[in-house]
Amino acid sequence: MIRRCTALAALADSGLLIAAVNRGDRHHAWATQHVLAARVQRTRIAVPDLIVGEAFTKLRYDRRVSPRKDASVALSVFKLVDGIPELFDVRPLGRGAYQRARDILAQYIDQSFSYVDAAVFAVVDDDPTLDQILTVDGRDFSIYRFAHSVEIVVP
């Protein structure tokens, strides 16, 4: 199910982080709305550390955003999640995440999931309190069958 609403118990995908720090992103207003709403409601947004790294990498190698010799825009994603620890719950991947992600990729061999997508699926499956995923692209998340009910929140 894909819906448009405010996050409650949510996990952020890299698209939310990228849009939040990049004012030129077409989903910037949507991303900042969700970040600000979570802050006002005093709810936390879980972010696997792998997602923060993916957001940095995507921002760093997008020449429309990061000039070749200046990583400051890309580094701002770390400032965002580290600068508001009461809002962002940066989580390391747990033991067994590698194997779980690999198993998911093998099970969904006919899909174009990335390793990071599969790792996120495993994180969400392992935490039943995560009932929403904030993402700018819900296609892969709507295909995967989570272990519990999960709402995919898109712009």
Backbone hydrogen bonds in HBPLUS format (Angstrom, degrees):
<---DONOR---> <-ACCEPTOR-->    atom                        ^
c    i                          cat <-CA-CA->   ^        H-A-AA   ^      H-
h    n   atom  resd res      DA  || num        DHA   H-A  angle D-A-AA Bond
n    s   type  num  typ     dist DA aas  dist angle  dist       angle   num
A0152-ILE N   A0001-MET O   3.31 MM 151  6.37 167.6  2.33 162.3 163.2     1
A0003-ARG N   A0152-ILE O   2.97 MM 149  6.30 158.1  2.02 157.6 164.7     2
A0154-VAL N   A0003-ARG O   3.31 MM 151  6.55 147.7  2.42 147.4 156.4     3
A0131-ASP N   A0009-ALA O   2.99 MM 122  5.74 137.0  2.18 143.4 154.2     4
A0132-GLN N   A0009-ALA O   3.12 MM 123  6.06 127.0  2.42 155.1 153.3     5
A0046-ALA N   A0010-ALA O   2.95 MM  36  6.24 159.5  1.99 157.3 150.4     6
A0011-LEU N   A0132-GLN O   2.91 MM 121  6.29 136.3  2.11 136.1 148.3     7
A0134-LEU N   A0011-LEU O   2.84 MM 123  6.12 164.8  1.87 159.5 164.5     8
A0012-ALA N   A0046-ALA O   2.87 MM  34  6.25 159.2  1.91 171.4 177.4     9
A0013-ASP N   A0134-LEU O   2.96 MM 121  5.98 159.5  2.00 168.4 162.9    10
A0016-LEU N   A0013-ASP O   3.11 MM   3  5.73 134.3  2.33 115.7 125.2    11
A0018-ILE N   A0014-SER O   2.86 MM   4  6.07 168.0  1.87 162.2 165.6    12
A0019-ALA N   A0015-GLY O   2.97 MM   4  6.00 166.4  1.99 144.9 149.1    13
A0020-ALA N   A0016-LEU O   2.92 MM   4  6.03 148.4  2.02 144.5 153.7    14
A0021-VAL N   A0017-LEU O   3.15 MM   4  6.41 152.6  2.23 150.4 155.4    15
A0022-ASN N   A0018-ILE O   3.01 MM   4  5.98 135.6  2.22 146.7 158.9    16
A0025-ASP N   A0022-ASN O   2.98 MM   3  5.43 166.5  1.99 118.2 122.6    17
A0028-HIS N   A0025-ASP O   3.05 MM   3  5.21 162.5  2.08 118.5 117.8    18
A0031-ALA N   A0027-HIS O   2.93 MM   4  6.16 166.7  1.95 160.2 163.9    19
A0032-THR N   A0028-HIS O   2.90 MM   4  6.10 172.9  1.91 160.7 162.5    20
A0033-GLN N   A0029-ALA O   2.93 MM   4  5.98 150.2  2.02 142.6 151.3    21
A0034-HIS N   A0030-TRP O   3.14 MM   4  6.45 156.0  2.20 148.5 153.4    22
A0035-VAL N   A0031-ALA O   2.99 MM   4  6.27 160.4  2.03 153.9 159.8    23
A0036-LEU N   A0032-THR O   2.85 MM   4  5.91 169.4  1.86 151.0 154.4    24
A0037-ALA N   A0033-GLN O   2.89 MM   4  5.96 155.7  1.95 143.7 151.3    25
A0038-ALA N   A0034-HIS O   3.02 MM   4  6.09 161.0  2.05 143.4 148.2    26
A0039-ARG N   A0035-VAL O   3.03 MM   4  6.26 153.5  2.11 144.8 152.6    27
A0040-VAL N   A0036-LEU O   2.91 MM   4  6.15 163.1  1.94 154.1 157.8    28
A0041-GLN N   A0037-ALA O   2.91 MM   4  6.05 160.1  1.95 149.8 155.6    29
A0042-ARG N   A0038-ALA O   2.88 MM   4  5.79 106.9  2.43 132.2 148.7    30
A0043-THR N   A0038-ALA O   2.92 MM   5  5.06 162.2  1.95 147.2 150.9    31
A0042-ARG N   A0039-ARG O   3.13 MM   3  4.91 149.3  2.23  95.1 104.3    32
A0045-ILE N   A0087-LEU O   2.71 MM  42  6.09 157.3  1.76 162.1 169.7    33
A0089-ASP N   A0045-ILE O   2.90 MM  44  5.86 166.0  1.92 135.4 139.8    34
A0047-VAL N   A0089-ASP O   2.96 MM  42  5.87 162.1  1.99 135.5 132.8    35
A0091-ARG N   A0047-VAL O   2.89 MM  44  5.97 155.6  1.95 130.9 138.1    36
A0051-ILE N   A0048-PRO O   2.81 MM   3  5.33 135.0  2.01 114.2 126.3    37
A0052-VAL N   A0048-PRO O   3.36 MM   4  6.90 149.2  2.46 148.0 156.5    38
A0049-ASP N   A0091-ARG O   2.72 MM  42  5.56 157.8  1.76 145.9 145.2    39
A0053-GLY N   A0049-ASP O   3.09 MM   4  6.41 161.1  2.13 150.7 155.4    40
A0054-GLU N   A0050-LEU O   2.93 MM   4  6.17 149.7  2.02 140.8 149.7    41
A0055-ALA N   A0051-ILE O   2.88 MM   4  6.11 159.5  1.92 150.9 155.8    42
A0056-PHE N   A0052-VAL O   2.96 MM   4  6.24 161.8  1.99 150.8 155.7    43
A0057-THR N   A0053-GLY O   2.98 MM   4  6.18 168.1  1.99 150.4 153.4    44
A0058-LYS N   A0054-GLU O   2.91 MM   4  6.13 166.0  1.93 154.4 157.9    45
A0059-LEU N   A0055-ALA O   2.97 MM   4  6.12 163.3  2.00 151.3 156.1    46
A0060-ARG N   A0056-PHE O   2.76 MM   4  5.89 159.4  1.80 155.6 162.4    47
A0061-TYR N   A0057-THR O   3.07 MM   4  6.16 157.0  2.13 151.1 154.9    48
A0062-ASP N   A0059-LEU O   3.40 MM   3  5.29 160.6  2.44  99.4 105.0    49
A0065-VAL N   A0062-ASP O   2.85 MM   3  5.50 155.3  1.91 120.5 128.2    50
A0066-SER N   A0062-ASP O   2.87 MM   4  5.98 169.6  1.89 160.2 162.8    51
A0070-ASP N   A0067-PRO O   3.10 MM   3  5.31 163.4  2.13 124.1 121.4    52
A0075-LEU N   A0071-ALA O   2.81 MM   4  5.99 157.1  1.86 159.8 167.7    53
A0076-SER N   A0072-SER O   3.13 MM   4  6.25 126.9  2.43 136.5 148.4    54
A0076-SER N   A0073-VAL O   3.09 MM   3  5.22 140.1  2.25  99.3 110.9    55
A0077-VAL N   A0074-ALA O   3.30 MM   3  6.03 164.2  2.32 116.7 120.4    56
A0078-PHE N   A0075-LEU O   3.02 MM   3  5.60 135.6  2.22 113.5 123.4    57
A0079-LYS N   A0075-LEU O   3.39 MM   4  6.85 154.5  2.46 142.9 150.0    58
A0080-LEU N   A0076-SER O   2.87 MM   4  6.11 149.6  1.97 145.7 153.6    59
A0081-VAL N   A0077-VAL O   3.23 MM   4  6.51 171.5  2.24 150.0 149.2    60
A0082-ASP N   A0078-PHE O   2.83 MM   4  5.74 160.0  1.87 151.5 158.4    61
A0083-GLY N   A0079-LYS O   2.79 MM   4  5.19 137.0  1.98 127.9 138.7    62
A0087-LEU N   A0084-ILE O   2.88 MM   3  5.44 157.6  1.93 118.0 125.6    63
A0088-PHE N   A0084-ILE O   2.99 MM   4  6.23 167.1  2.01 163.5 166.3    64
A0097-ALA N   A0094-GLY O   3.08 MM   3  5.57 156.6  2.13 135.7 135.2    65
A0100-ARG N   A0096-GLY O   2.92 MM   4  6.14 165.0  1.94 156.2 161.0    66
A0101-ALA N   A0097-ALA O   2.82 MM   4  5.92 164.0  1.85 150.5 154.8    67
A0102-ARG N   A0098-TYR O   2.94 MM   4  6.14 161.2  1.98 149.1 154.8    68
A0103-ASP N   A0099-GLN O   2.85 MM   4  6.08 155.0  1.91 148.8 155.8    69
A0104-ILE N   A0100-ARG O   2.92 MM   4  6.18 155.1  1.98 149.7 156.3    70
A0105-LEU N   A0101-ALA O   2.96 MM   4  6.22 161.6  1.99 152.7 157.3    71
A0106-ALA N   A0102-ARG O   3.00 MM   4  6.26 151.9  2.09 144.8 152.6    72
A0107-GLN N   A0103-ASP O   2.86 MM   4  6.06 153.9  1.92 147.3 154.9    73
A0108-TYR N   A0104-ILE O   2.90 MM   4  6.07 154.0  1.97 151.7 158.2    74
A0111-GLN N   A0108-TYR O   2.93 MM   3  5.52 163.9  1.95 126.1 128.0    75
A0118-ALA N   A0114-SER O   3.07 MM   4  6.40 164.5  2.09 151.5 154.6    76
A0119-ALA N   A0115-TYR O   2.90 MM   4  6.19 154.2  1.97 151.1 158.5    77
A0120-VAL N   A0116-VAL O   2.93 MM   4  6.18 156.2  1.99 152.4 158.6    78
A0121-PHE N   A0117-ASP O   2.87 MM   4  6.23 156.2  1.93 153.0 160.2    79
A0122-ALA N   A0118-ALA O   3.08 MM   4  6.35 155.2  2.14 145.2 150.9    80
A0123-VAL N   A0119-ALA O   3.00 MM   4  6.33 154.3  2.06 146.3 153.2    81
A0124-VAL N   A0120-VAL O   2.94 MM   4  6.20 167.8  1.96 160.3 162.1    82
A0125-ASP N   A0121-PHE O   2.88 MM   4  6.07 162.4  1.91 150.6 156.2    83
A0126-ASP N   A0122-ALA O   3.01 MM   4  6.15 148.5  2.11 145.3 152.9    84
A0127-ASP N   A0124-VAL O   3.13 MM   3  5.31 152.8  2.21 105.8 113.9    85
A0130-LEU N   A0127-ASP O   3.03 MM   3  5.77 162.2  2.06 122.4 127.6    86
A0151-GLU N   A0131-ASP O   2.76 MM  20  5.96 171.6  1.77 138.1 139.6    87
A0133-ILE N   A0151-GLU O   2.90 MM  18  6.38 144.8  2.02 159.9 167.2    88
A0153-VAL N   A0133-ILE O   2.80 MM  20  5.84 168.8  1.81 160.9 164.2    89
A0135-THR N   A0153-VAL O   3.06 MM  18  6.25 170.7  2.07 168.6 170.6    90
A0142-SER N   A0138-GLY O   2.84 MM   4  5.89 140.8  1.99 153.3 163.1    91
A0142-SER N   A0139-ARG O   3.18 MM   3  5.29 129.3  2.45  97.4 110.4    92
A0143-ILE N   A0140-ASP O   3.22 MM   3  5.24 140.3  2.38  96.8 107.7    93
A0144-TYR N   A0140-ASP O   3.24 MM   4  6.50 159.1  2.29 153.8 157.4    94
